[in-house]
Amino acid sequence: MLTYDLTQEGVALYDSLYRHIREDILSGKLKHNEKLPSKRALAENLGVSVITVENAYAQLVAEGYVAARERSGFFVEKVERHGKRQVPTSGRWEESGQESFRADFTANRSDENTFPFSVWAKLMRKTLLEDSEKLLKREEHAGAYELRAAVSRYLYRARGISAKPQNIVIGAGTENICSVLVQLFGRNSVFGVEDPGYDKTARVYASNDVTCRYLPLDKKGVALKPLTESDVNILHISPTHHYPTGIVTPIGRRQELLSWAAGADNRYIIEDDYDSEFRFSGRPIPTLQSIDGEGKVVYINTFSKSLASSIRISYMILPDGLLERYTEKLGFYSCPVPSFEQYTLAKFLDGEYFERHLSRMKTLYKKRRAEIECAIERLSCKEQITVIPADSGLHFLLKVNTPLTDEQLTKRAREQNVKIACLSEYSRLHEKKYDHCLLLNYSLSRFADLSFLDKILR
């Protein structure tokens, strides 16, 4: 039976297993036509889930190291070996200057172990068989129509959004979409972003040489008075679930923001629906785009958070007025996402694999969330901690009662080999109300050990 040490820090379990088996094949330890253990037997031997083994086998099959024979199992393929290969003893190359932590609560991304490799590999093969001719043709600048139509159908099923495929534009990640919007609106526009907020958004706009204003939040989202008194004409917000505060903008404030946008021809709202899929109670919050009757909202979202950070596929929905301008001004561009990935994702959406994947993820993350809540209750310092509740997202906000500064809190955590962030780090306006508020992302936390909080708060 194959036995490996899969506890490599920074490497997903399925990835570690895949690498070990691949190296055994390349080194000749596993011979041509040798049968691999069944998924269940290997999972039991290694003490991992069957899905971990399934994902590792699927990757090996996809790369041609292993063949899956119906009703027989998995067998090693013939692989040529040329010369001596240099393999890092730890199973991965060490990244120069990168710190290693026992726990990293700043990582705001999906767990790589949850990626549905077996389904994705099956759909990739199907794409090669069914769409081989289309894959070599140049796609429309807005992306493959098949994917845009699949996104349209998914949005109607899941979010109640009615968007025609021709109004949907595919991009290579949210950063790419934001850069395109700068070109669409023009560099004379003034962009407004939330404070506190996701810093990369403002950095993308700044890198495109446009003026960017930081707008304060109140309990309902972007505060209206500072907005109306500013020279902002393009407002980038996350009204469904703001990161990192977790604020959900109520209908009254949404209508006020739409009225602000309707007040001038050059005003628009970019609705970033990032992270909206991970809502754990109640119905999904209706989008701002769905109540926009003036064509003033550009809706954007990405599959990077819900599938994997390496899936650089995002999209935006342009209102009819902006679509005409986009086609005329930017229609000469080629779509930056490879056709192969677009057609595979289209099949993933139309087969409703995506909804099933999200359902599994919500179950997993809800369990991890409950473990964190229980871990907080076990802390001796729990009387110093107030949990700021939120029904969605993959992070906790903890208000702590301490004389320590935020810099001292993060430093003490590092001394415990734990990486944390404070809410104040996400604010450029430096409002005191965000001090002493810890931000704990738990999507990658496979354990609920928060004992470091007892040590840093004592």
C-alpha positions in Angstrom: 0.0 0.0 0.0 1.3 3.5 -0.9 2.2 5.5 2.2 3.2 9.2 2.1 3.6 12.1 4.4 1.1 14.7 3.2 1.7 17.3 5.8 3.5 19.8 3.6 2.8 23.3 4.8 1.3 25.5 2.0 0.4 22.5 -0.2 -3.1 21.1 -0.5 -3.6 17.5 0.5 -4.7 16.3 -3.0 -1.8 18.2 -4.6 0.7 16.7 -2.1 -0.6 13.2 -2.9 -0.5 13.9 -6.6 3.1 15.0 -6.5 4.2 12.0 -4.5 2.6 9.5 -6.9 3.9 11.4 -9.9 7.5 11.3 -8.5 7.2 7.6 -7.8 6.1 7.1 -11.4 8.9 9.3 -12.8 11.5 7.6 -10.6 10.4 4.1 -11.7 9.3 3.1 -8.2 5.8 2.6 -9.7 6.1 0.5 -12.8 4.2 0.7 -16.1 0.8 -1.1 -15.9 1.1 -1.3 -12.1 -2.3 -1.0 -10.5 -2.8 1.8 -7.9 -4.9 1.2 -4.8 -8.6 1.9 -4.9 -9.6 5.4 -3.9 -11.3 4.2 -0.7 -8.4 1.9 0.3 -5.8 4.6 -0.2 -7.9 7.1 1.6 -8.3 4.9 4.6 -4.5 4.1 4.6 -3.5 7.8 4.5 -6.3 9.0 6.8 -7.7 11.4 4.2 -11.0 11.8 2.5 -11.9 9.8 -0.6 -12.4 13.1 -2.5 -8.7 14.0 -1.8 -7.6 10.8 -3.4 -10.1 11.2 -6.2 -8.8 14.7 -7.0 -5.2 13.5 -7.0 -6.0 10.6 -9.3 -8.0 12.9 -11.6 -5.0 15.2 -12.0 -2.7 12.2 -12.7 -5.2 11.0 -15.4 -5.5 14.4 -16.9 -1.7 14.7 -17.2 -1.3 11.2 -18.6 0.6 9.6 -15.8 -2.2 7.2 -14.9 -5.0 5.6 -17.0 -8.5 4.9 -15.6 -9.8 1.6 -16.9 -13.5 1.0 -16.5 -14.4 -1.5 -13.8 -10.7 -2.3 -13.3 -9.2 0.7 -11.6 -6.3 3.0 -12.1 -3.0 1.9 -13.8 0.4 3.5 -14.3 1.0 4.7 -17.9 4.3 4.3 -19.7 6.4 7.4 -19.0 9.9 8.1 -20.5 12.5 9.2 -18.0 15.4 11.4 -19.3 18.3 12.1 -17.0 18.2 12.9 -13.3 15.5 15.2 -12.1 16.1 17.7 -9.4 13.3 17.4 -6.9 13.0 19.4 -3.7 13.2 17.1 -0.7 10.2 18.8 0.9 8.0 18.2 -2.2 8.0 21.9 -3.1 10.4 24.7 -3.8 11.0 27.1 -0.9 10.0 30.6 -1.8 12.7 33.0 -0.9 11.9 35.4 1.9 8.3 34.1 2.5 7.4 33.5 6.1 5.8 30.3 7.2 3.0 30.3 9.8 1.3 27.7 11.9 -2.0 29.3 11.0 -2.8 32.2 8.5 -6.1 33.9 9.2 -5.4 36.6 6.5 -5.8 34.2 3.6 -9.1 35.2 2.0 -9.5 32.5 -0.7 -11.2 29.1 -1.2 -9.7 25.9 0.0 -7.9 24.2 -2.9 -8.8 20.8 -1.5 -12.4 21.4 -2.4 -11.9 21.9 -6.1 -14.0 19.4 -8.0 -11.2 18.0 -10.1 -12.9 14.8 -11.2 -15.9 16.7 -12.7 -13.7 19.4 -14.2 -11.4 16.8 -15.8 -14.4 15.0 -17.3 -15.8 18.2 -18.7 -12.3 19.1 -20.1 -12.2 15.9 -22.0 -15.8 16.4 -23.2 -14.8 19.9 -24.4 -11.9 18.5 -26.4 -14.2 15.9 -28.1 -17.2 18.1 -28.7 -15.8 21.6 -29.3 -12.4 20.9 -30.9 -13.1 23.1 -33.9 -14.4 26.0 -31.9 -11.4 25.9 -29.6 -9.1 27.0 -32.4 -11.3 29.8 -33.7 -11.0 33.4 -32.5 -13.8 34.2 -30.0 -15.8 37.4 -29.8 -14.2 40.2 -27.8 -16.8 39.7 -25.1 -16.1 36.0 -24.8 -17.5 32.7 -26.0 -21.3 33.0 -26.5 -21.8 29.6 -25.0 -20.2 30.7 -21.7 -22.1 34.1 -21.7 -25.4 32.2 -22.3 -24.5 29.7 -19.5 -23.7 32.6 -17.1 -27.0 34.2 -18.1 -29.0 31.1 -17.2 -27.1 30.5 -14.0 -27.7 34.1 -12.8 -31.4 33.8 -13.5 -31.6 30.5 -11.5 -29.4 31.5 -8.6 -29.7 35.3 -8.3 -32.9 36.2 -10.2 -30.9 38.4 -12.5 -32.3 38.8 -16.1 -29.3 39.5 -18.3 -29.1 38.9 -22.0 -25.9 37.0 -23.1 -25.0 39.9 -25.4 -24.8 42.2 -22.3 -22.3 39.9 -20.5 -18.5 40.4 -21.0 -16.0 37.8 -19.9 -12.8 38.9 -18.3 -9.6 37.4 -16.8 -10.3 38.2 -13.1 -11.8 41.2 -11.4 -8.6 43.2 -11.8 -8.9 42.8 -15.6 -12.6 43.8 -15.5 -11.8 47.0 -13.5 -9.0 48.0 -15.9 -11.4 47.6 -18.8 -14.0 49.8 -17.0 -11.4 52.5 -16.6 -10.9 52.5 -20.3 -14.7 52.5 -20.9 -15.5 55.4 -18.5 -12.3 57.3 -19.3 -9.4 58.4 -17.2 -11.0 61.8 -16.5 -13.6 59.9 -14.3 -13.2 60.0 -10.5 -13.7 56.6 -8.9 -15.0 56.1 -5.4 -14.2 53.1 -3.3 -15.4 52.0 0.2 -13.3 52.7 3.3 -12.5 50.3 4.9 -12.4 48.0 1.8 -10.5 45.6 -0.3 -7.3 47.5 -1.0 -6.5 45.8 -4.3 -9.5 47.5 -6.0 -8.2 51.0 -5.3 -4.7 49.9 -6.3 -5.9 48.7 -9.7 -7.6 52.0 -10.3 -4.6 53.9 -9.2 -2.3 51.8 -11.5 -4.6 52.9 -14.4 -3.8 56.6 -13.6 -7.3 57.6 -12.5 -8.3 59.6 -9.4 -9.6 57.5 -6.6 -11.5 58.7 -3.5 -12.0 56.8 -0.3 -15.6 57.1 1.0 -16.5 56.3 4.6 -19.1 53.7 5.6 -21.9 53.9 8.1 -24.1 51.1 9.3 -25.9 50.9 5.9 -22.9 51.0 3.6 -21.4 54.0 1.8 -22.4 57.1 3.6 -24.5 59.3 1.4 -23.4 62.8 2.5 -19.7 62.3 1.8 -20.6 60.8 -1.6 -22.8 63.6 -2.7 -20.2 66.2 -1.5 -17.4 64.5 -3.4 -16.5 64.7 -7.1 -16.9 61.0 -7.6 -18.8 59.9 -10.6 -18.0 56.2 -10.7 -18.8 54.4 -7.4 -17.4 50.9 -6.8 -19.3 49.1 -4.0 -20.2 45.7 -2.6 -23.7 46.2 -1.3 -24.7 42.5 -0.9 -21.8 41.6 1.4 -19.1 44.2 2.1 -15.6 42.9 2.7 -14.3 43.2 5.4 -17.1 44.7 7.6 -19.9 42.3 6.4 -22.3 45.2 6.0 -25.4 44.5 3.9 -26.8 47.7 2.3 -30.6 47.9 2.9 -33.1 48.7 0.2 -33.5 52.3 1.3 -29.8 53.1 0.9 -29.7 51.2 -2.4 -32.5 53.4 -3.7 -30.6 56.5 -2.5 -27.5 55.4 -4.3 -29.5 54.7 -7.5 -31.0 58.2 -7.2 -27.5 59.7 -6.9 -26.3 57.8 -10.0 -29.4 59.0 -11.9 -28.6 62.6 -11.0 -26.0 63.0 -13.8 -25.3 61.4 -17.2 -21.7 60.4 -16.3 -22.5 58.8 -13.0 -22.5 55.0 -12.7 -22.3 52.3 -10.0 -20.1 49.2 -10.2 -21.8 46.6 -8.1 -19.1 44.0 -7.0 -21.0 40.9 -6.0 -17.9 39.2 -4.8 -18.4 36.5 -2.1 -22.2 36.7 -2.4 -22.5 33.0 -2.9 -21.5 32.2 0.6 -24.7 33.2 2.5 -25.6 30.8 5.3 -29.1 31.8 6.2 -32.1 33.3 4.5 -32.6 33.9 0.8 -29.9 35.6 -1.4 -30.0 39.4 -1.2 -31.4 40.9 -4.4 -28.7 42.7 -6.4 -28.6 46.4 -7.0 -28.6 45.7 -10.7 -32.0 44.0 -10.5 -33.7 47.2 -9.2 -31.9 49.5 -11.5 -34.4 51.0 -14.0 -32.1 53.7 -15.5 -29.2 51.6 -16.8 -26.8 52.9 -14.2 -25.4 49.7 -12.7 -22.5 47.6 -14.0 -22.7 44.2 -12.2 -19.4 42.3 -11.8 -18.5 38.9 -10.3 -15.8 36.3 -10.4 -15.4 32.5 -10.1 -12.0 32.9 -8.4 -13.5 32.8 -4.9 -16.2 30.2 -5.4 -14.1 27.7 -7.4 -10.4 28.4 -7.0 -8.1 31.5 -7.0 -6.3 30.2 -10.1 -9.6 30.2 -12.1 -9.1 33.7 -13.5 -12.6 34.0 -15.1 -14.8 36.9 -14.2 -17.7 38.7 -15.9 -19.6 41.9 -16.0 -23.1 42.9 -17.1 -23.3 46.1 -19.0 -26.5 48.1 -19.3 -27.6 48.7 -22.9 -26.3 52.2 -23.1 -22.8 51.3 -21.9 -22.8 48.1 -24.1 -23.0 50.2 -27.3 -20.1 52.4 -26.0 -18.1 49.3 -25.0 -18.5 47.7 -28.5 -17.5 50.9 -30.3 -14.6 51.8 -28.1 -13.2 48.5 -27.0 -14.6 45.9 -29.4 -11.2 45.5 -31.1 -9.8 43.7 -28.1 -9.6 39.9 -27.9 -11.1 38.1 -25.0 -8.2 37.4 -22.5 -9.6 34.0 -21.3 -8.6 30.9 -23.3 -11.5 29.3 -25.2 -10.7 25.9 -23.7 -11.5 27.2 -20.1 -14.5 29.1 -21.3 -16.2 26.1 -22.9 -15.4 23.9 -19.9 -16.9 26.4 -17.5 -20.0 26.7 -19.7 -20.5 22.9 -19.3 -19.9 23.2 -15.6 -22.6 25.8 -15.2 -25.1 24.3 -17.5 -24.8 20.9 -15.8 -25.6 22.6 -12.5 -22.3 21.2 -11.2 -21.5 24.7 -9.9 -24.7 24.9 -7.7 -23.9 21.4 -6.3 -20.3 22.5 -5.6 -21.5 25.6 -3.8 -23.8 23.6 -1.7 -21.0 21.3 -0.6 -18.8 24.3 0.1 -21.4 26.0 2.2 -21.9 22.9 4.3 -18.1 22.6 4.8 -17.6 26.3 5.6 -20.7 26.4 7.9 -19.1 23.5 9.9 -15.7 25.4 10.1 -17.6 28.5 11.2 -19.3 26.6 14.0 -15.9 25.2 15.1 -14.5 28.7 15.3 -17.5 29.8 17.3 -17.0 26.9 19.8 -13.3 27.7 20.0 -14.1 31.3 21.0 -16.3 30.0 23.8 -13.5 27.9 25.1 -11.1 30.8 25.5 -10.3 32.2 28.9 -10.2 35.7 27.4 -13.7 35.3 25.9 -15.0 38.1 28.1 -12.7 40.5 26.3 -14.1 39.5 22.9 -17.3 40.5 21.1 -18.2 38.7 17.9 -19.6 41.0 15.3 -22.3 38.7 13.6 -22.6 38.3 9.9 -24.8 35.8 7.9 -22.4 35.5 5.0 -18.8 35.5 4.0 -15.9 33.4 5.1 -14.5 35.5 7.9 -15.1 36.7 11.5 -14.8 40.1 13.0 -13.8 40.1 16.7 -13.9 43.3 18.7 -11.3 42.9 21.5 -11.1 44.9 24.7 -7.4 45.6 25.2 -5.0 48.5 25.8 -2.7 47.0 23.1 -2.4 48.8 19.7 -3.4 46.9 16.5 0.3 46.8 15.6 1.1 45.1 19.0 -1.7 42.6 18.5 -0.5 41.5 15.1 3.1 41.4 16.3 2.2 39.2 19.4 0.3 36.9 17.0 3.4 36.5 14.8 5.4 35.6 17.9 2.9 32.7 18.3 3.6 31.8 14.6 0.1 33.0 13.7 -0.8 35.6 11.1 -3.8 37.9 11.7 -5.0 41.2 10.3 -6.9 44.1 12.0 -9.8 45.9 10.4 -7.8 49.2 10.7 -5.4 47.9 8.1 -8.1 48.1 5.5 -8.9 51.7 6.2 -7.1 54.8 4.7 -9.3 57.2 6.6 -8.0 55.8 9.9 -11.3 56.0 11.8 -11.0 55.1 15.5 -14.0 52.9 15.4 -12.1 50.3 13.4 -9.3 49.9 16.1 -9.1 46.7 18.1 -11.1 44.7 15.6 -9.5 41.4 14.4 -10.3 40.0 11.0 -10.1 36.2 11.0 -10.6 34.4 7.6 -11.4 30.8 8.3 -11.8 29.3 4.8 -8.3 27.6 4.9 -8.4 26.9 8.7 -8.6 23.1 9.1 -8.4 23.4 12.9 -10.1 25.7 15.4 -7.2 26.4 17.7 -7.6 30.0 18.8 -5.5 29.6 22.0 -3.1 32.2 20.6 -5.7 34.8 21.5 -5.4 33.9 25.2 -1.6 34.5 24.9 -1.7 37.8 23.0 -4.5 39.4 25.1 -3.2 38.4 28.5 
